[in-house]
Amino acid sequence: MTIAHHPALIIGAGVVGLSTALYLQRDGMQVTVLDPLGPAGGASFGNAGMLSPDTAAPIAMPGMLRKVPGWLRDPLGPLAVRPSYLPRALPWLRQWVKAGRLDRVLAASDAMRALHRETLVCWRELLGDSLYHNLIRPSGQVHVWEGDDASPTEAVEQQIRDRHGIQATPLGADDLRQMFPGIARDIRRGLHVPGNAHTVSPQRIVTTLGELFRQAGGTIIAERAMKLIPRDGGGYTVMTNRANRTADRLVVAAGAWSARLLAPLGIHVPLETERGYHAMLFAPSMQPAMPISSKSRAFFVTPMEDGLCIAGTVEIAGLDAPPDERRATVLVDHARRLFPALEAGEVRTWMGFRPSTPDSLPILGPVAGHPGLYLAFGHGHFGMSGGPPSGRLLARLIAGAAPGIDPAPYGAQRFSR
Ligand SMILES: Cc1cc2nc3c(=O)[nH]c(=O)nc-3n(C[C@H](O)[C@H](O)[C@H](O)COP(=O)(O)OP(=O)(O)OC[C@H]3O[C@@H](n4cnc5c(N)ncnc54)[C@H](O)[C@@H]3O)c2cc1C
């Protein structure tokens, strides 16, 4: 049994934990990361790879509720709630509905914009120029809709873009056919968001963060944190599956599993997992020139170095239920509605646990009454975009430096008001 002391200990080696680890390390701190799965073993492994400085719309939106009954009728549709899990999810779902009021959506969009607009700057700071260019494509992103009817959330999305001066160009059927030869005839409307980017490999970009951290003297230990115990005089003891590790500063960046670690300390946060799926086509018959987001069916098609990644949908079923792999395979059918001639070849199906708050904002920063403890999770659909700026914000808060952006909207205390 190991007994060890660490100046700074981070639980979780996803994009959020490793971004925080690197920024803290560059501030001169000795940092250790714990994760039984190693870098990119969680949601950071297989997401759609969008790095979106120009995405500032939360998930819960006015008008969204009108879509929900239709979605729920289709067990393989964009949103599914497992009936046996519904009673546990209800309190979170109620908060999600409240977060969809226009005044709250606009406030959340301000905080989301403040964090996301720095994502490419932070990725470049973390990776350096050469790896940045190797792993990131600043090609923009296209949203598409099936049919001509405006969706109930479109007007608010436009209001949010106008509010933040986000550039986007409407596309008609001819534009879409020129940009994406072979796209289906019923895809007649699109929107090009040129300021967004994507990574060619979510897994490689996050494991690269881990390698950079190790090369600079950081340690990543394959252990699971089992219990966090406050120490007399400050700091924490983390009981892992193999050791007792004490830390002056403890960062919980355990993604969707974070709430479980915090509950025994009396810290209760509304964190639910929105499980999402991907189908990775390793030898697709075509690759679009840039990522496409189907707004009608809530999925992304992203060209990646391993092939074509078709990712998305939301399943509310908790952390313990087994995956429903049909939700991944149906994504291939959805992609064929965009590109009827698409041949899939070999396909890997995957499920990841998005760590989601009702207002789509992460929970970042210290916790009142718990000196030495810092929270860094809850990035939901946007962790690849919000993760690096969150790491920088947290490192600045820990160092007592000027945070650069107002940290208040991300504090855990917002849920106790
Ligand atoms: C289908 C899908 C598509 C997505 N697309 C995008 C996208 O295009 N763009 C975007 O920005 N975001 C996207 N996301 C969201 C993004 O993947 C997540 O927000 C992000 O990966 C969360 O990062 P994280 O570090 O908080 O969590 P994770 O990556 O899940 O990492 C948490 C880590 O904590 C570890 N851990 C858990 N419990 C313990 C413990 N007790 N002890 C030690 N370690 C522990 C886990 O092993 C895990 O490695 C998508 C997600 C999904 C599922």
The ligand as an SDF file (V2000), in Angstrom:
LIG
                    3D

 53 58  0  0  0  0  0  0  0  0999 V2000
  -21.1520   11.3870  -28.7430 C   0  0  0  0  0  0  0  0  0  0  0  0
  -20.4600   12.6100  -28.1760 C   0  0  0  0  0  0  0  0  0  0  0  0
  -20.0960   13.6470  -29.0260 C   0  0  0  0  0  0  0  0  0  0  0  0
  -19.4840   14.7930  -28.5070 C   0  0  0  0  0  0  0  0  0  0  0  0
  -19.0500   15.7570  -29.3560 N   0  0  0  0  0  0  0  0  0  0  0  0
  -18.3820   16.8340  -28.8800 C   0  0  0  0  0  0  0  0  0  0  0  0
  -17.8550   17.8080  -29.7510 C   0  0  0  0  0  0  0  0  0  0  0  0
  -17.9300   17.6840  -30.9650 O   0  0  0  0  0  0  0  0  0  0  0  0
  -17.2290   18.8980  -29.2250 N   0  0  0  0  0  0  0  0  0  0  0  0
  -17.1250   19.0580  -27.8730 C   0  0  0  0  0  0  0  0  0  0  0  0
  -16.6020   20.0970  -27.4390 O   0  0  0  0  0  0  0  0  0  0  0  0
  -17.5610   18.1190  -27.0030 N   0  0  0  0  0  0  0  0  0  0  0  0
  -18.1870   17.0070  -27.4810 C   0  0  0  0  0  0  0  0  0  0  0  0
  -18.6490   16.0550  -26.6280 N   0  0  0  0  0  0  0  0  0  0  0  0
  -18.5010   16.2710  -25.1870 C   0  0  0  0  0  0  0  0  0  0  0  0
  -17.0920   15.9740  -24.7080 C   0  0  0  0  0  0  0  0  0  0  0  0
  -16.6850   14.7120  -25.1620 O   0  0  0  0  0  0  0  0  0  0  0  0
  -17.0940   16.0040  -23.1670 C   0  0  0  0  0  0  0  0  0  0  0  0
  -17.6840   17.1950  -22.6890 O   0  0  0  0  0  0  0  0  0  0  0  0
  -15.6660   15.9350  -22.6360 C   0  0  0  0  0  0  0  0  0  0  0  0
  -14.9700   14.8550  -23.1960 O   0  0  0  0  0  0  0  0  0  0  0  0
  -15.6860   15.8200  -21.1110 C   0  0  0  0  0  0  0  0  0  0  0  0
  -14.3520   15.7510  -20.6910 O   0  0  0  0  0  0  0  0  0  0  0  0
  -14.0030   15.3790  -19.1900 P   0  0  0  0  0  0  0  0  0  0  0  0
  -12.5420   15.4490  -19.0550 O   0  0  0  0  0  0  0  0  0  0  0  0
  -14.8420   16.2270  -18.2740 O   0  0  0  0  0  0  0  0  0  0  0  0
  -14.5920   13.9040  -19.0030 O   0  0  0  0  0  0  0  0  0  0  0  0
  -14.0460   12.4980  -19.5290 P   0  0  0  0  0  0  0  0  0  0  0  0
  -13.3750   12.6160  -20.8300 O   0  0  0  0  0  0  0  0  0  0  0  0
  -15.1890   11.5460  -19.4220 O   0  0  0  0  0  0  0  0  0  0  0  0
  -12.9300   12.1520  -18.4960 O   0  0  0  0  0  0  0  0  0  0  0  0
  -13.2230   11.8620  -17.1540 C   0  0  0  0  0  0  0  0  0  0  0  0
  -12.1720   10.8970  -16.6680 C   0  0  0  0  0  0  0  0  0  0  0  0
  -12.3390   10.7160  -15.2560 O   0  0  0  0  0  0  0  0  0  0  0  0
  -11.9890    9.4060  -14.9610 C   0  0  0  0  0  0  0  0  0  0  0  0
  -12.5770    9.0230  -13.6790 N   0  0  0  0  0  0  0  0  0  0  0  0
  -13.8770    8.8510  -13.3860 C   0  0  0  0  0  0  0  0  0  0  0  0
  -14.0260    8.4760  -12.1150 N   0  0  0  0  0  0  0  0  0  0  0  0
  -12.7770    8.4250  -11.5800 C   0  0  0  0  0  0  0  0  0  0  0  0
  -12.2760    8.0790  -10.3050 C   0  0  0  0  0  0  0  0  0  0  0  0
  -13.1050    7.7260   -9.3000 N   0  0  0  0  0  0  0  0  0  0  0  0
  -10.9300    8.1100  -10.0950 N   0  0  0  0  0  0  0  0  0  0  0  0
  -10.0810    8.4810  -11.1020 C   0  0  0  0  0  0  0  0  0  0  0  0
  -10.5200    8.7990  -12.3480 N   0  0  0  0  0  0  0  0  0  0  0  0
  -11.8540    8.7720  -12.5820 C   0  0  0  0  0  0  0  0  0  0  0  0
  -12.5540    8.5780  -16.1230 C   0  0  0  0  0  0  0  0  0  0  0  0
  -11.8730    7.3320  -16.2310 O   0  0  0  0  0  0  0  0  0  0  0  0
  -12.2860    9.5120  -17.2910 C   0  0  0  0  0  0  0  0  0  0  0  0
  -11.0940    9.1890  -17.9790 O   0  0  0  0  0  0  0  0  0  0  0  0
  -19.2640   14.8950  -27.1110 C   0  0  0  0  0  0  0  0  0  0  0  0
  -19.5970   13.8310  -26.2670 C   0  0  0  0  0  0  0  0  0  0  0  0
  -20.1820   12.6970  -26.7900 C   0  0  0  0  0  0  0  0  0  0  0  0
  -20.5060   11.5520  -25.8600 C   0  0  0  0  0  0  0  0  0  0  0  0
  1  2  1  0
  2  3  1  0
  2 52  2  0
  3  4  2  0
  4  5  1  0
  4 50  1  0
  5  6  2  0
  6  7  1  0
  6 13  1  0
  7  8  2  0
  7  9  1  0
  9 10  1  0
 10 11  2  0
 10 12  1  0
 12 13  2  0
 13 14  1  0
 14 15  1  0
 14 50  1  0
 15 16  1  0
 16 17  1  0
 16 18  1  0
 18 19  1  0
 18 20  1  0
 20 21  1  0
 20 22  1  0
 22 23  1  0
 23 24  1  0
 24 25  2  0
 24 26  1  0
 24 27  1  0
 27 28  1  0
 28 29  2  0
 28 30  1  0
 28 31  1  0
 31 32  1  0
 32 33  1  0
 33 34  1  0
 33 48  1  0
 34 35  1  0
 35 36  1  0
 35 46  1  0
 36 37  1  0
 36 45  1  0
 37 38  2  0
 38 39  1  0
 39 40  1  0
 39 45  2  0
 40 41  1  0
 40 42  2  0
 42 43  1  0
 43 44  2  0
 44 45  1  0
 46 47  1  0
 46 48  1  0
 48 49  1  0
 50 51  2  0
 51 52  1  0
 52 53  1  0
M  END
$$$$
